[in-house]
């Protein structure tokens, strides 16, 4: 399949690995049976590493069922003291699991192509440092031949909304309009988010099967232009979030902000498992409140009262808007927000989840600013907030469940207020 980088991604994003080891500490790397065999045959790892297990069986590994084992602190057993992968260091890049080789790139099949996206749980991606992405095309072509089945060519485009299917050409054109809205210089980011929100609302109302090929581009243009004029003549309303919507938002905060590290290969007893579940429920309950101590969902979060995070931290500066625009651009342009790589969400469901992710980022940025003793937002806060949530957005299995979709559906009705309250 043809590897395709969207021009906007190539224009806006850079990357070169700086061997920070963050991914090797935070994620459970899935390994297929043939990969486990190959790694075992390289050398006597258990003696060299002085570990009992090289692999761990865990549901977080997905269909592969097994992942690379970890030390008690979350570090992969193959990560050396110099922050380098021992498999890579001793036997070369191709000896590593393909999940390690591909990271932080993401493949999404679309209309016989592979669209390339990026994971923003990589610090270098967040900071936008390094080489132009085109230099990785040959390596990505090699990985495509190794890991993408021929059947991927037959995968149909996601629905626009549940039950509303369109051709690949129309889906691509609508997706381009989302990108155009996100990257417009006609409005500040908060108004572009509302523009995107309103555009998604209108997409649901259109009966696409009744739109002719001649009328299709004109309809998109009318929707986009009409909503822009509407936003330019409107004033945002800042309404405090409370009640059921705040409770469900707190649950969404938990799902996106909880740590992703699998820290042990040891089986836990029933009592330990139940205690962890009770602890998670207690944290989720606290996150649903607007007062009381901020729970330490992330170990570095400061001692703060939830009420302090409900006050405005001022308008986002230009570099924060630029960073978050790049984040949304890479998600949308790489199609890494809907379809097979995103819980099989429709375009509208996936794009709305991105808007809720931005709401979460706005909230987490306030936490980061509070930790630094500031009442204003800086770009470093945005980078840390995106790092915090991106490892779960599209990867946390809890977001694929029926209750998660119902939560998303309910919060959709409050998106206008949520964006105004946490992102402005």
KARA-V988461 format. One record per pair of residues at least 4 apart in sequence whose ideal C-beta (glycine too) atoms are under 6 Angstrom apart, sorted by the first residue. I is the first residue (numbers start at 1). J is the second residue. If there is no record, write none. Layout:
i->I j->J
i->I j->J
//
This chain:
i->1 j->114
i->2 j->113
i->3 j->114
i->3 j->140
i->3 j->141
i->4 j->113
i->4 j->115
i->5 j->9
i->5 j->10
i->5 j->116
i->5 j->133
i->6 j->333
i->7 j->11
i->8 j->12
i->8 j->329
i->8 j->333
i->9 j->13
i->9 j->330
i->9 j->333
i->10 j->133
i->12 j->326
i->12 j->329
i->13 j->330
i->14 j->128
i->14 j->129
i->14 j->130
i->15 j->124
i->15 j->125
i->15 j->130
i->16 j->130
i->16 j->131
i->18 j->124
i->19 j->83
i->20 j->123
i->21 j->25
i->21 j->79
i->21 j->83
i->22 j->26
i->22 j->123
i->23 j->27
i->23 j->103
i->24 j->76
i->24 j->79
i->25 j->74
i->25 j->75
i->26 j->260
i->26 j->261
i->28 j->60
i->28 j->61
i->28 j->67
i->28 j->262
i->29 j->67
i->29 j->68
i->29 j->97
i->29 j->99
i->29 j->100
i->30 j->61
i->30 j->62
i->30 j->64
i->30 j->67
i->30 j->99
i->31 j->35
i->31 j->36
i->31 j->64
i->31 j->66
i->31 j->97
i->32 j->64
i->35 j->97
i->36 j->55
i->42 j->91
i->45 j->49
i->45 j->54
i->49 j->77
i->51 j->77
i->53 j->69
i->53 j->265
i->54 j->69
i->55 j->66
i->55 j->69
i->56 j->67
i->56 j->69
i->56 j->265
i->57 j->66
i->58 j->67
i->60 j->262
i->61 j->65
i->61 j->66
i->61 j->67
i->68 j->76
i->69 j->77
i->69 j->265
i->70 j->74
i->70 j->76
i->71 j->75
i->72 j->264
i->74 j->261
i->74 j->263
i->75 j->79
i->78 j->85
i->78 j->86
i->78 j->87
i->80 j->84
i->80 j->86
i->84 j->89
i->86 j->90
i->87 j->91
i->87 j->95
i->87 j->96
i->88 j->93
i->88 j->96
i->91 j->95
i->96 j->100
i->96 j->101
i->98 j->102
i->98 j->147
i->102 j->143
i->104 j->118
i->104 j->119
i->104 j->122
i->104 j->125
i->105 j->116
i->106 j->117
i->106 j->336
i->107 j->114
i->108 j->115
i->108 j->335
i->108 j->336
i->108 j->341
i->109 j->114
i->109 j->152
i->109 j->155
i->110 j->115
i->110 j->335
i->111 j->168
i->112 j->153
i->114 j->144
i->115 j->334
i->115 j->335
i->116 j->334
i->117 j->334
i->117 j->336
i->118 j->125
i->118 j->330
i->120 j->125
i->120 j->126
i->120 j->327
i->120 j->386
i->120 j->390
i->121 j->387
i->121 j->390
i->121 j->391
i->124 j->129
i->126 j->383
i->126 j->386
i->126 j->387
i->131 j->135
i->136 j->140
i->143 j->147
i->144 j->148
i->148 j->152
i->157 j->168
i->157 j->171
i->158 j->338
i->158 j->339
i->158 j->346
i->158 j->347
i->159 j->164
i->159 j->165
i->159 j->346
i->160 j->164
i->160 j->166
i->160 j->203
i->160 j->347
i->161 j->204
i->161 j->346
i->161 j->348
i->162 j->346
i->164 j->208
i->166 j->170
i->166 j->171
i->166 j->208
i->177 j->220
i->177 j->224
i->178 j->332
i->179 j->332
i->179 j->333
i->181 j->195
i->181 j->196
i->182 j->192
i->182 j->328
i->182 j->329
i->184 j->192
i->187 j->191
i->187 j->192
i->189 j->321
i->190 j->423
i->190 j->424
i->191 j->231
i->193 j->419
i->194 j->231
i->195 j->227
i->195 j->231
i->197 j->415
i->198 j->227
i->199 j->227
i->200 j->348
i->200 j->351
i->202 j->223
i->203 j->348
i->204 j->348
i->211 j->215
i->211 j->216
i->211 j->219
i->215 j->219
i->222 j->226
i->236 j->420
i->238 j->420
i->239 j->417
i->241 j->245
i->241 j->246
i->241 j->421
i->242 j->246
i->245 j->414
i->247 j->288
i->248 j->407
i->248 j->410
i->248 j->411
i->250 j->287
i->250 j->288
i->251 j->284
i->252 j->356
i->253 j->257
i->253 j->287
i->253 j->360
i->254 j->258
i->254 j->284
i->254 j->287
i->255 j->396
i->255 j->398
i->255 j->399
i->256 j->360
i->256 j->389
i->256 j->392
i->257 j->297
i->257 j->388
i->258 j->297
i->260 j->391
i->268 j->272
i->268 j->273
i->283 j->295
i->283 j->297
i->286 j->295
i->289 j->306
i->290 j->306
i->290 j->310
i->291 j->306
i->291 j->307
i->292 j->306
i->294 j->304
i->294 j->306
i->296 j->301
i->301 j->367
i->302 j->370
i->302 j->371
i->304 j->308
i->304 j->370
i->309 j->366
i->313 j->366
i->313 j->369
i->313 j->375
i->313 j->376
i->313 j->377
i->314 j->376
i->316 j->320
i->316 j->321
i->316 j->377
i->319 j->379
i->320 j->377
i->320 j->379
i->320 j->382
i->323 j->379
i->323 j->382
i->327 j->386
i->329 j->333
i->330 j->334
i->331 j->336
i->331 j->337
i->336 j->341
i->337 j->342
i->337 j->350
i->337 j->354
i->338 j->342
i->338 j->345
i->338 j->347
i->338 j->350
i->342 j->350
i->342 j->394
i->343 j->400
i->345 j->349
i->345 j->350
i->352 j->412
i->353 j->408
i->355 j->415
i->357 j->389
i->357 j->393
i->359 j->418
i->359 j->422
i->360 j->389
i->361 j->385
i->362 j->422
i->362 j->423
i->363 j->422
i->364 j->385
i->364 j->388
i->365 j->377
i->365 j->381
i->365 j->382
i->365 j->385
i->368 j->381
i->368 j->384
i->369 j->374
i->369 j->377
i->369 j->381
i->377 j->381
i->386 j->390
i->389 j->393
i->392 j->396
i->399 j->404
i->414 j->418
i->417 j->421
i->419 j->423
i->420 j->424
//
